[in-house]
């Protein structure tokens, strides 16, 4: 049996970790594990961090989460917005309208599309108020609306797109 005086020394010695210290970093290095946000979305700061799901926050206070494992193809068209397709028990389309959706944030480390959603670093997106949109103006991304629809058939999906965002049918 070990007595309490030898226990701390034994815990400090980690022979199984020898040679690995160059590969292991603390969570504080390079902002790993830290979250940040702009008015339109929140994201993980660490370059290697990724989220399991993305939350969509609506102006009425409701939210819905989708796992990134359900995210299929998505399209960005500056004049129409951003269209995300999630496939799970049903097919879900999320149509995000706003401005500067692909614009990098001030520090240049992330944007919503390439460094955000593509790398699964976006934690949440939210509909902004008109006042918030005016305040940001052209200096950053804004989200005017998030529309969500679920589909059981491809025909219904195509009909919804033709009514809401026909540019994505091409």
C-alpha positions, 0 to 999 in steps of 0.5 A: 500500500502507498502512503500519502507522502509518495502519492504526489511524486508518483502522480507527477511522474508520467513515464507513458508521456515521455516523448509526447510533450512536443505533440501535446498542448494545453487548451490555452495555447493559441486560444484553443477552446475559446469561443468568440462571436460577432453580431451574426454568429459565434465560433470556436477560435482554435484552428483545430477546434470543431463543434458537434452541432450548429444552433440557429437562433430565431428572433422570436427566441426559438432555437434549433440545433443540427449536428454537423454530421447531417450537413450535406452540400451547401451553396452560397450566392451573394444575391440569394444568401446561404443555403444549407442542406441537412439530411437526417430523419428528413431533409432540412433546408436552412436559407440564411439571408443577409449581407457580407456572409462570406466577409472575414471578421476584423481579425481576419481569422474566420468568416462564416463560410470557409473558415466557419461552417466548412471547418465546423467551427460555427457554434450558432447563427442568429437573426439580427434586429434591424438596429443591429444590422444598421449598426454593423452596416458594411463592416461585417456579416449580418443575418436578416433572416433564417428560414427553415423547412423540412421535406419528405420528398424531392419534389416538395424541396424543389417547389419550396426553393423555386418560391423562396430562392430560385437561383439555388435550383440552377 
